[in-house]
Amino acid sequence: MRLPQLACCTLLGILPLCVLPELPALSVTKMAIPGLMLLMFAGRAGRVTCLVGLFFCWGVLAAWQVVLPAETLPGKNRHVEVVLTQTDGQTLHRGAITHLDGRLYFPRTEITLYASYLPQPPCIGQRWRMTVRMRAVHGELNEGGFDAQRYALSLNRPLTGRIIAAEPMDTRCSLRGRFLTSLQTSLADFPWRDVMLALGMGERLSVAPEIKKLMQQTGTSHLMAISGLHIGFGALLGWLFIRGIQFFLPCRFINWRLPVIVALCAGLAYAMLTGMQPPALRTVAAAAICYALRQSGRQWRAWEVWLCCLAAIVFIDPLSVLSDSLWLSAFAVAALIFWYQWMPFPTALRPPYLRPLARLIHLQLGLMLLLMPLQFALFHGVSVTSLLANVVAVPVVTFICVPLILLAMFLHLWAPPVVEMMVWNGADRALALVFGYLRMLPTGWLNISGAWLGTSLLPWGALMLWRLHGWWRFPALWLSSGVLLAFPLWQKTPEDQWRVTMLDVGQGLALVIAKGDKALVYDTGLAWPGGDSGEQLIVPWLRWHGLTLEGIILSHDHLDHRGGLHSLQQAWPQAWIRSPLGWAGHQPCMRGESWHWQGLRFRALWPLPGSMQKGNNGSCVVRVDDGKYSILLTGDIELPAEMNMLSRFWQPFASTIIQVPHHGSSTSSGMALIQRAGGAVALASASRYNAWRLPSSKVKARYLQHQYAWFDTPHQGQITVTFGAKSWKIEGLRDQLLPRWYHQWFGETRDNG
């Protein structure tokens, strides 16, 4: 079997990890391996089946290796020994567990640690003995949102932990830790210190959020990762060093392979110095495969090299198939191969001095057009200024900033401080110019709805049709393809259909009521230092679904319910607001208020007009109905307010769906409310690891006792209820719409974990 065919078998075997709803049992996987090996003697088809099956088992075993610690270690305090691999020097640390309860733990498991303090300043490479309360990784899950759980597992980090006690065992920092600390001290006075450390050492934890956002909006985030650019320069230094020595040697002592081998070793050493982050590991693996293919003595096509490199990467780390960054890198290289094969640069361009700029524009144009499908799918938008930004940023960062940073890092080891500081100063000024230029560009981020995803494939099809002269040869083909890809843009939901979506915002509440392309929001999630649910989740979710926000209903003034209000107002300043707060610009939301929107009737049931009650018991309770089906939105109302509301308001409370009050707290959801609502489904919004252990098991049992179906965001993620003229349905994203093994509830089986 040829190597490209083996690479195809590898990918076919491991790629199913992306879509498996659950992992095959570990015992079944082990038993399948001998049976698959027998197929090796069953002809060509048998060999292919054997290889694909064995690679599938390899991927499943790698997944179980990550999942088992998440299933077995949480639940009680653990005594572990940890080697720190990354730290912000304060409260956030990452490390590898080497010993568990005094015994060697193999294989090492990555863990993310949180602590209010440590007995002494931590640094990379230190060994600590800790008492840790571990938790299995668990992330909020919303359609089109950031998949934190998948991301953590793609990095082989299945655990987080709270440090209860810690004492250092070995306070010596690793070579990388000492070098990084020394660099941080030397760069303390430079304005762009954090960016230089990110470009040179891969330390991105300290980069300011506004810088990250600026790079995302201008399409230059790829420059920040330690990847092929940086490893290539490190390898180039090794190659030049050996070639410089060989220049003075007789011909009989010159081996043409030696510079390439030393270059590979230099690239590997630099990748290890930067922490061997996933992009760096992939670059080193791809470079090694390219070198091995070159040594084979045959001519390899670009697509064959790409295929072999990708297969080697996913074989070394099968869970990398869950990584968005892997597919961005792989498809960027594939796009470049396709672009230069199907749209080569015109060599007859005049005048010659414009060719370098024209080549750069040609390259960036190809990447911008051909990476649109991934841009739309992963980032829900595209930077329309990326071409202008990258035309300047790529050459300056590539040929000025990175070489100067690497040179300064090299000089830091031996040169006088004055010489080193001159080089650092040059890199700092170059970065100031780059980011000054990026800030001058207009806001270029264009948000895209999911309906445009199909049209993002049109540049690929248009390029192929142009090169194959298909515009006039196959008019029916390209017309029908264009219509099919653009069909979601014209597709409309039925007029009698409306949806209520409880977003998974953690320990807060945000519900979206949507009909057609219009939406209302009941509560806006929570806020935290540096961000809120509105900016991070609700606004992107609404835009991805092509919805225009027309109104906001706030139940009360607690921060976990109004945290995203400001971000929503910035995105849709024309949206009206109803609340019981009496704030300027807010319409009232009190008993007796009713209004219609998109054919739906909204009726406020609580609080009483003129009531001065604040907090949970002042929550605005709203019933929404279409004449047949309804939902009761209760905010954080508690038992006293429930009883007052029921005693003062005698009209029926019956609703198809009820939003469980106060996240399922035992201070709410009295028997009277549950009975009067008489619904079919109860929806609760909470975070899995909340300090109050919500939702209460007693409250859940109370609803189940009255024949309610129970859904909550920790178990289901985003929950969507779709109402039609004759029926309705409810779907959870985690277990119904997008069931994947990496979305499962790992670790403790108790409701709250």
Secondary structure, 3 states (H helix, E strand, C coil): CCHHHHHHHHHHHHHHHHCCCCCCCHHHHHHHHHHHHHHHHCHHHHHHHHHHHHHHHHHHHHHHHHHHHHHHCCCCEEEEEEEEEEECCCCEEEEEEEEECCEEEEEEEEEEEECCCCCCCCCCCCEEEEEEEEEECCCCCCCCCCCHHHHHHHCCCCEEEEEEEEEEEECCCCHHHHHHHHHHHHCCCCCCHHHHHHHHHCCCCCCCHHHHHHHHHCCCHHHHCCCHHHHHHHHHHHHHHHHHHHCCCCHHHCCCHHHHHHHHHHHHHHHHHCCCCHHHHHHHHHHHHHHHHHHCCCCCCHHHHHHHHHHHHHHHCHHHHHCHHHHHHHHHHHHHHHHHHHCCCCCCCCCHHHHHHHHHHHHHHHHHHHCHHHHHHHHCEEECCHHHHHHHHHHHHHHHHHHHHHHHHHHCCCCCHHHHHHHHHHHHHHHHHHHHHHHHCCCCEEECCHHHCHHHHHHHHHHHHHHCCHHHHCHHHHHHHHHHHHHHHHCCCCCCCEEEEECCCCCCCCEEEEECCEEEEECCCCEECCEEHHHHHHHHHHHHCCCEEEEEECCCCCHHHHCCHHHHHHHCCCCEEEECCCCCCEEECCCCCEEEECCEEEEEEECCCCCCCCCHHHCCEEEEECCCCEEEECCCCCHHHHHHHHHHCCCCCCCCEEECHHHHCCCCCCHHHHHHHCCCEEEECCCCCCCCCCCCHHHHHHHHHCCCEEEEHHHHCCEEEEECCCCEEEEEHHHHHCCCHHHCCCCCCCCCC
